[in-house]
């Protein structure tokens, strides 16, 4: 299967903390929706990260429309366990009693792997939903845990299947594990910055996920600064010459400020080019690069800009 951002029905988006994985997941959903796909955009653990990007007050466990062709949902382990008890055992009354007693919270935080397999299992259930014989969602984009936790999160079905000797929990774990390992159903897309530490963590996560046999999609490199070259050793003199050639008069103060900004940006661009070369050496996956947006707040307009950049990568 050729690597692309839409090669699987479920795309698990992850990355080192701070690289913008949530923003990229939302931009990816926007690009896919614009292409005509009905997208479920799912966040885990009630972080409420998508709500401000789509100018809504809250994204909860009940699916709600965020934009044309985009449905948002927040998947929480407590709600997932209640749903599992309802579907597997048909005991909704006991489930509600468990919520009041906080037993569910205790179970999902103490049983090894249970919380994660419930979250993954809920995504699996959403992927299998149908309406009039056709899938309810064409694509599911999941804002997953960061790369430091991702391998353990994805390995939960295997861990639970080995821990539980038999019964419906083991059968569910084995079913979820087979689903996670199916490249037509699920792939992982990692987001990184063109910086040394994020690139290193991305390469390590890729190695761990490949050993697990899980499909990997393209890597998205977020936050690429404009590439400034040709300033030479004397940035101020170069800027002054360029301004004069353009018929622009700049004061010494303005030239000094511009030279400082340009020098900082040139150094950053240089370090980003080095990091991208390192990523090429360490990672044998296609890359989609999206720009750094000079904005104080990420909103729908900026999200749309990023979605067009992802669209232009040719990897959708």
C-alpha positions as a Markdown table, in Angstrom:
| # | Residue | x | y | z |
|---|---|---|---|---|
| 1 | Unk | 0.0 | 0.0 | 0.0 |
| 2 | Unk | 1.5 | 3.4 | -1.0 |
| 3 | Unk | 2.1 | 5.6 | 2.0 |
| 4 | Unk | -0.4 | 8.5 | 2.1 |
| 5 | Unk | -2.3 | 10.3 | 4.8 |
| 6 | Unk | -5.6 | 8.6 | 3.7 |
| 7 | Unk | -4.3 | 5.1 | 3.0 |
| 8 | Unk | -6.2 | 3.7 | 6.1 |
| 9 | Unk | -9.7 | 4.4 | 7.4 |
| 10 | Unk | -8.3 | 5.4 | 10.8 |
| 11 | Unk | -5.3 | 7.8 | 11.2 |
| 12 | Unk | -3.8 | 7.9 | 14.6 |
| 13 | Unk | -1.9 | 11.3 | 14.9 |
| 14 | Unk | 0.9 | 11.6 | 17.4 |
| 15 | Unk | 4.1 | 13.5 | 18.1 |
| 16 | Unk | 6.3 | 14.9 | 20.8 |
| 17 | Unk | 4.6 | 17.3 | 23.1 |
| 18 | Unk | 4.6 | 20.8 | 21.7 |
| 19 | Unk | 5.0 | 20.0 | 17.9 |
| 20 | Unk | 1.3 | 20.8 | 17.1 |
| 21 | Unk | -0.1 | 17.3 | 16.6 |
| 22 | Unk | -3.6 | 18.4 | 17.6 |
| 23 | Unk | -3.5 | 21.3 | 15.1 |
| 24 | Unk | -2.2 | 19.0 | 12.4 |
| 25 | Unk | -4.9 | 16.4 | 13.1 |
| 26 | Unk | -7.6 | 19.2 | 12.8 |
| 27 | Unk | -6.1 | 20.6 | 9.6 |
| 28 | Unk | -5.9 | 17.1 | 8.1 |
| 29 | Unk | -9.6 | 16.5 | 9.0 |
| 30 | Unk | -10.4 | 19.8 | 7.3 |
| 31 | Unk | -8.5 | 18.9 | 4.1 |
| 32 | Unk | -10.2 | 15.5 | 3.9 |
| 33 | Unk | -13.6 | 17.0 | 4.5 |
| 34 | Unk | -13.0 | 19.5 | 1.7 |
| 35 | Unk | -12.3 | 16.5 | -0.5 |
| 36 | Unk | -15.7 | 15.1 | 0.2 |
| 37 | Unk | -15.0 | 12.7 | 3.0 |
| 38 | Unk | -17.2 | 12.5 | 6.1 |
| 39 | Unk | -14.6 | 12.7 | 8.9 |
| 40 | Unk | -14.8 | 11.8 | 12.6 |
| 41 | Unk | -12.3 | 13.9 | 14.5 |
| 42 | Unk | -11.7 | 12.2 | 17.9 |
| 43 | Unk | -9.7 | 13.4 | 20.8 |
| 44 | Unk | -8.9 | 11.2 | 23.8 |
| 45 | Unk | -9.1 | 11.9 | 27.5 |
| 46 | Unk | -11.3 | 15.1 | 27.4 |
| 47 | Unk | -8.5 | 17.6 | 26.7 |
| 48 | Unk | -10.9 | 20.0 | 24.8 |
| 49 | Unk | -8.2 | 20.9 | 22.4 |
| 50 | Unk | -10.4 | 20.9 | 19.2 |
| 51 | Unk | -13.1 | 23.1 | 20.5 |
| 52 | Unk | -11.3 | 26.4 | 20.2 |
| 53 | Unk | -10.0 | 25.5 | 16.8 |
| 54 | Unk | -13.5 | 25.2 | 15.5 |
| 55 | Unk | -15.0 | 28.0 | 17.6 |
| 56 | Unk | -17.3 | 25.7 | 19.6 |
| 57 | Unk | -17.7 | 25.7 | 23.4 |
| 58 | Unk | -17.1 | 22.0 | 24.0 |
| 59 | Unk | -16.5 | 18.6 | 22.4 |
| 60 | Unk | -18.0 | 15.9 | 24.5 |
| 61 | Unk | -18.7 | 12.1 | 24.3 |
| 62 | Unk | -21.8 | 12.8 | 22.1 |
| 63 | Unk | -20.7 | 13.4 | 18.5 |
| 64 | Unk | -21.3 | 16.9 | 17.3 |
| 65 | Unk | -20.8 | 18.8 | 14.0 |
| 66 | Unk | -17.6 | 20.9 | 14.0 |
| 67 | Unk | -17.6 | 21.9 | 10.3 |
| 68 | Unk | -19.2 | 20.7 | 7.1 |
| 69 | Unk | -18.4 | 17.0 | 6.8 |
| 70 | Unk | -16.6 | 17.0 | 10.2 |
| 71 | Unk | -18.0 | 15.4 | 13.3 |
| 72 | Unk | -16.1 | 15.8 | 16.6 |
| 73 | Unk | -16.1 | 13.6 | 19.7 |
| 74 | Unk | -14.2 | 13.3 | 22.9 |
| 75 | Unk | -13.6 | 9.7 | 23.9 |
| 76 | Unk | -13.2 | 9.1 | 27.7 |
| 77 | Unk | -12.3 | 5.8 | 29.3 |
| 78 | Unk | -15.1 | 5.9 | 31.8 |
| 79 | Unk | -17.7 | 6.4 | 29.1 |
| 80 | Unk | -16.0 | 3.7 | 27.0 |
| 81 | Unk | -16.2 | 1.2 | 29.9 |
| 82 | Unk | -19.9 | 2.0 | 30.4 |
| 83 | Unk | -20.5 | 1.4 | 26.7 |
| 84 | Unk | -18.5 | -1.9 | 26.8 |
| 85 | Unk | -20.6 | -3.1 | 29.7 |
| 86 | Unk | -23.8 | -2.2 | 27.9 |
| 87 | Unk | -22.9 | -3.9 | 24.6 |
| 88 | Unk | -21.1 | -6.9 | 26.0 |
| 89 | Unk | -23.2 | -7.7 | 29.0 |
| 90 | Unk | -26.5 | -5.7 | 28.5 |
| 91 | Unk | -26.4 | -4.2 | 32.0 |
| 92 | Unk | -27.0 | -0.4 | 31.7 |
| 93 | Unk | -28.4 | -0.1 | 35.2 |
| 94 | Unk | -25.3 | -1.7 | 36.8 |
| 95 | Unk | -23.2 | 0.6 | 34.6 |
| 96 | Unk | -24.9 | 3.7 | 36.0 |
| 97 | Unk | -24.5 | 2.4 | 39.5 |
| 98 | Unk | -20.8 | 1.9 | 38.9 |
| 99 | Unk | -20.4 | 5.5 | 37.7 |
| 100 | Unk | -21.9 | 6.8 | 41.0 |
| 101 | Unk | -19.6 | 4.6 | 43.0 |
| 102 | Unk | -16.5 | 5.7 | 41.1 |
| 103 | Unk | -15.6 | 2.1 | 40.6 |
| 104 | Unk | -15.2 | 2.7 | 36.9 |
| 105 | Unk | -12.6 | 5.4 | 37.5 |
| 106 | Unk | -10.7 | 3.1 | 39.8 |
| 107 | Unk | -10.8 | 0.2 | 37.2 |
| 108 | Unk | -9.6 | 2.3 | 34.3 |
| 109 | Unk | -6.7 | 3.7 | 36.2 |
| 110 | Unk | -5.5 | 0.6 | 38.0 |
| 111 | Unk | -6.0 | -2.3 | 35.5 |
| 112 | Unk | -2.9 | -2.5 | 33.2 |
| 113 | Unk | -3.8 | -1.5 | 29.7 |
| 114 | Unk | -7.6 | -1.4 | 30.3 |
| 115 | Unk | -7.9 | 2.4 | 29.9 |
| 116 | Unk | -6.0 | 2.3 | 26.6 |
| 117 | Unk | -7.8 | -0.7 | 25.1 |
| 118 | Unk | -11.1 | 0.9 | 26.0 |
| 119 | Unk | -10.1 | 4.0 | 24.1 |
| 120 | Unk | -8.9 | 2.1 | 21.1 |
| 121 | Unk | -11.9 | -0.2 | 21.2 |
| 122 | Unk | -14.2 | 2.8 | 21.0 |
| 123 | Unk | -12.4 | 4.0 | 17.9 |
| 124 | Unk | -12.7 | 0.5 | 16.4 |
| 125 | Unk | -16.5 | 0.6 | 17.1 |
| 126 | Unk | -16.9 | 4.0 | 15.5 |
| 127 | Unk | -14.9 | 2.7 | 12.4 |
| 128 | Unk | -17.4 | -0.2 | 12.1 |
| 129 | Unk | -20.6 | 1.9 | 12.3 |
| 130 | Unk | -22.8 | 1.9 | 9.3 |
| 131 | Unk | -25.8 | 3.7 | 7.9 |
| 132 | Unk | -27.9 | 2.2 | 5.2 |
| 133 | Unk | -25.2 | -0.4 | 4.6 |
| 134 | Unk | -22.4 | 2.1 | 4.1 |
| 135 | Unk | -19.7 | 3.2 | 6.6 |
| 136 | Unk | -21.0 | 6.1 | 8.7 |
| 137 | Unk | -17.5 | 7.8 | 8.5 |
| 138 | Unk | -15.2 | 7.7 | 5.5 |
| 139 | Unk | -12.2 | 8.6 | 7.7 |
| 140 | Unk | -11.5 | 8.8 | 11.4 |
| 141 | Unk | -8.7 | 11.1 | 12.6 |
| 142 | Unk | -7.5 | 10.4 | 16.2 |
| 143 | Unk | -5.6 | 12.9 | 18.3 |
| 144 | Unk | -3.6 | 10.3 | 20.2 |
| 145 | Unk | -1.2 | 10.4 | 23.2 |
| 146 | Unk | 2.3 | 11.9 | 22.5 |
| 147 | Unk | 5.1 | 9.7 | 21.1 |
| 148 | Unk | 6.5 | 9.0 | 24.6 |
| 149 | Unk | 3.3 | 7.1 | 25.5 |
| 150 | Unk | 2.2 | 6.0 | 22.0 |
| 151 | Unk | 3.9 | 2.5 | 21.8 |
| 152 | Unk | 2.4 | 1.5 | 25.2 |
| 153 | Unk | -1.0 | 2.8 | 24.1 |
| 154 | Unk | -1.0 | 0.9 | 20.8 |
| 155 | Unk | 0.4 | -2.2 | 22.6 |
| 156 | Unk | -2.5 | -2.4 | 25.1 |
| 157 | Unk | -4.5 | -5.0 | 23.1 |
| 158 | Unk | -1.6 | -7.4 | 23.1 |
| 159 | Unk | -0.9 | -6.7 | 26.8 |
| 160 | Unk | -4.5 | -7.3 | 27.9 |
| 161 | Unk | -4.8 | -10.4 | 25.7 |
| 162 | Unk | -1.8 | -11.9 | 27.4 |
| 163 | Unk | -2.9 | -10.9 | 30.9 |
| 164 | Unk | -6.5 | -12.2 | 30.6 |
| 165 | Unk | -6.7 | -16.0 | 30.1 |
| 166 | Unk | -10.2 | -16.2 | 28.6 |
| 167 | Unk | -13.7 | -14.7 | 28.4 |
| 168 | Unk | -15.1 | -11.7 | 26.5 |
| 169 | Unk | -12.3 | -9.3 | 27.6 |
| 170 | Unk | -9.7 | -11.5 | 26.1 |
| 171 | Unk | -11.8 | -12.0 | 22.9 |
| 172 | Unk | -12.3 | -8.2 | 22.6 |
| 173 | Unk | -8.5 | -7.6 | 23.2 |
| 174 | Unk | -7.6 | -10.1 | 20.4 |
| 175 | Unk | -10.2 | -8.5 | 18.1 |
| 176 | Unk | -8.9 | -5.0 | 18.7 |
| 177 | Unk | -5.3 | -6.2 | 18.2 |
| 178 | Unk | -6.1 | -7.7 | 14.9 |
| 179 | Unk | -7.8 | -4.5 | 13.9 |
| 180 | Unk | -4.8 | -2.3 | 14.9 |
| 181 | Unk | -2.5 | -4.5 | 12.8 |
| 182 | Unk | -4.7 | -4.2 | 9.7 |
| 183 | Unk | -3.1 | -1.5 | 7.5 |
| 184 | Unk | -6.4 | -1.0 | 5.6 |
| 185 | Unk | -8.0 | -0.1 | 9.0 |
| 186 | Unk | -5.4 | 1.9 | 10.9 |
| 187 | Unk | -2.1 | 3.7 | 10.4 |
| 188 | Unk | 0.0 | 6.1 | 12.5 |
| 189 | Unk | 1.0 | 9.5 | 11.3 |
| 190 | Unk | 3.7 | 11.2 | 13.3 |
| 191 | Unk | 4.1 | 15.0 | 13.6 |
| 192 | Unk | 7.5 | 16.6 | 14.3 |
| 193 | Unk | 9.4 | 19.8 | 14.3 |
| 194 | Unk | 12.6 | 20.3 | 12.3 |
| 195 | Unk | 14.6 | 20.3 | 15.5 |
| 196 | Unk | 17.1 | 17.8 | 16.9 |
| 197 | Unk | 15.0 | 16.4 | 19.9 |
| 198 | Unk | 11.7 | 16.0 | 18.1 |
| 199 | Unk | 13.4 | 14.4 | 15.1 |
| 200 | Unk | 15.2 | 11.9 | 17.4 |
| 201 | Unk | 12.0 | 11.1 | 19.3 |
| 202 | Unk | 10.1 | 10.6 | 16.0 |
| 203 | Unk | 12.8 | 8.2 | 14.7 |
| 204 | Unk | 12.6 | 6.2 | 18.0 |
| 205 | Unk | 8.8 | 6.1 | 17.9 |
| 206 | Unk | 8.9 | 4.9 | 14.3 |
| 207 | Unk | 11.3 | 2.1 | 15.2 |
| 208 | Unk | 9.1 | 0.9 | 18.1 |
| 209 | Unk | 5.9 | 1.0 | 16.0 |
| 210 | Unk | 7.5 | -0.8 | 13.1 |
| 211 | Unk | 8.6 | -3.6 | 15.5 |
| 212 | Unk | 4.9 | -3.9 | 16.6 |
| 213 | Unk | 3.9 | -4.4 | 13.0 |
| 214 | Unk | 1.6 | -1.3 | 12.8 |
| 215 | Unk | 1.4 | 0.6 | 9.6 |
| 216 | Unk | 3.1 | 4.0 | 9.4 |
| 217 | Unk | 2.0 | 6.8 | 7.2 |
| 218 | Unk | 3.9 | 9.9 | 6.1 |
| 219 | Unk | 5.6 | 12.1 | 8.6 |
| 220 | Unk | 4.3 | 15.7 | 8.9 |
| 221 | Unk | 7.0 | 18.3 | 9.7 |
| 222 | Unk | 5.2 | 21.2 | 11.3 |
| 223 | Unk | 6.5 | 24.8 | 11.8 |
| 224 | Unk | 8.9 | 25.3 | 8.9 |
| 225 | Unk | 10.2 | 28.9 | 8.9 |
| 226 | Unk | 10.8 | 30.8 | 5.6 |
| 227 | Unk | 14.2 | 29.9 | 4.3 |
| 228 | Unk | 16.5 | 33.0 | 4.4 |
| 229 | Unk | 19.9 | 32.7 | 2.6 |
| 230 | Unk | 22.3 | 35.1 | 0.9 |
| 231 | Unk | 22.6 | 37.7 | 3.7 |
| 232 | Unk | 26.3 | 37.2 | 3.9 |
| 233 | Unk | 28.4 | 38.2 | 6.9 |
| 234 | Unk | 27.0 | 41.7 | 7.1 |
| 235 | Unk | 23.2 | 41.3 | 7.1 |
| 236 | Unk | 22.7 | 45.0 | 7.7 |
| 237 | Unk | 24.7 | 46.0 | 4.6 |
| 238 | Unk | 22.9 | 43.5 | 2.5 |
| 239 | Unk | 19.5 | 44.7 | 3.7 |
| 240 | Unk | 20.5 | 48.3 | 3.1 |
| 241 | Unk | 21.6 | 47.5 | -0.4 |
| 242 | Unk | 18.4 | 45.6 | -1.2 |
| 243 | Unk | 16.3 | 48.4 | 0.2 |
| 244 | Unk | 18.1 | 51.0 | -1.9 |
| 245 | Unk | 17.7 | 48.9 | -5.0 |
| 246 | Unk | 13.9 | 48.8 | -4.3 |
| 247 | Unk | 13.7 | 52.6 | -3.7 |
| 248 | Unk | 13.0 | 52.2 | 0.0 |
| 249 | Unk | 14.6 | 54.5 | 2.6 |
| 250 | Unk | 15.3 | 52.9 | 6.0 |
| 251 | Unk | 16.7 | 54.6 | 9.1 |
| 252 | Unk | 19.8 | 53.2 | 10.9 |
| 253 | Unk | 17.5 | 52.0 | 13.7 |
| 254 | Unk | 15.1 | 50.2 | 11.3 |
| 255 | Unk | 18.0 | 48.6 | 9.5 |
| 256 | Unk | 19.5 | 47.4 | 12.8 |
| 257 | Unk | 16.2 | 45.9 | 13.9 |
| 258 | Unk | 15.6 | 44.2 | 10.5 |
| 259 | Unk | 19.2 | 42.8 | 10.5 |
| 260 | Unk | 18.7 | 41.3 | 13.9 |
| 261 | Unk | 15.4 | 39.7 | 13.0 |
| 262 | Unk | 16.8 | 38.4 | 9.7 |
| 263 | Unk | 19.9 | 37.0 | 11.3 |
| 264 | Unk | 17.9 | 35.1 | 13.9 |
| 265 | Unk | 15.6 | 33.7 | 11.2 |
| 266 | Unk | 18.5 | 32.8 | 9.0 |
| 267 | Unk | 20.1 | 30.8 | 11.9 |
| 268 | Unk | 16.8 | 29.1 | 12.6 |
| 269 | Unk | 16.4 | 28.1 | 9.0 |
| 270 | Unk | 19.9 | 26.8 | 8.9 |
| 271 | Unk | 19.2 | 24.5 | 12.0 |
| 272 | Unk | 15.9 | 23.4 | 10.4 |
| 273 | Unk | 17.7 | 22.4 | 7.2 |
| 274 | Unk | 20.2 | 20.3 | 9.3 |
| 275 | Unk | 17.3 | 18.6 | 11.2 |
| 276 | Unk | 15.5 | 17.8 | 8.0 |
| 277 | Unk | 18.6 | 16.1 | 6.6 |
| 278 | Unk | 18.8 | 14.1 | 9.8 |
| 279 | Unk | 15.2 | 13.1 | 9.4 |
| 280 | Unk | 15.9 | 12.0 | 5.8 |
| 281 | Unk | 18.8 | 9.8 | 7.1 |
| 282 | Unk | 16.9 | 8.3 | 10.0 |
| 283 | Unk | 13.3 | 7.9 | 8.6 |
| 284 | Unk | 12.4 | 6.1 | 5.3 |
| 285 | Unk | 8.9 | 7.6 | 5.1 |
| 286 | Unk | 7.4 | 10.4 | 2.9 |
| 287 | Unk | 7.3 | 13.8 | 4.5 |
| 288 | Unk | 4.8 | 16.6 | 4.3 |
| 289 | Unk | 6.1 | 20.0 | 5.4 |
| 290 | Unk | 3.8 | 22.7 | 6.6 |
| 291 | Unk | 4.9 | 26.3 | 7.5 |
| 292 | Unk | 5.2 | 28.1 | 10.8 |
| 293 | Unk | 2.3 | 30.6 | 11.0 |
| 294 | Unk | 3.2 | 33.8 | 12.7 |
| 295 | Unk | 0.0 | 34.2 | 14.7 |
| 296 | Unk | -0.7 | 34.7 | 18.4 |
| 297 | Unk | -3.8 | 32.4 | 18.2 |
| 298 | Unk | -4.6 | 29.4 | 16.0 |
| 299 | Unk | -8.1 | 29.6 | 14.7 |
| 300 | Unk | -10.2 | 28.5 | 11.8 |
| 301 | Unk | -8.4 | 30.7 | 9.2 |
| 302 | Unk | -5.0 | 29.5 | 10.2 |
| 303 | Unk | -6.3 | 25.9 | 10.3 |
| 304 | Unk | -7.6 | 26.3 | 6.7 |
| 305 | Unk | -4.2 | 27.6 | 5.6 |
| 306 | Unk | -2.5 | 24.5 | 7.1 |
| 307 | Unk | -5.1 | 22.2 | 5.5 |
| 308 | Unk | -4.3 | 23.6 | 2.1 |
| 309 | Unk | -0.6 | 23.0 | 2.7 |
| 310 | Unk | -1.3 | 19.4 | 3.6 |
| 311 | Unk | -3.4 | 19.1 | 0.5 |
| 312 | Unk | -0.6 | 20.6 | -1.6 |
| 313 | Unk | 1.8 | 17.9 | -0.3 |
| 314 | Unk | 0.3 | 15.3 | -2.7 |
| 315 | Unk | 0.1 | 12.9 | 0.2 |
| 316 | Unk | -3.7 | 13.0 | 0.8 |
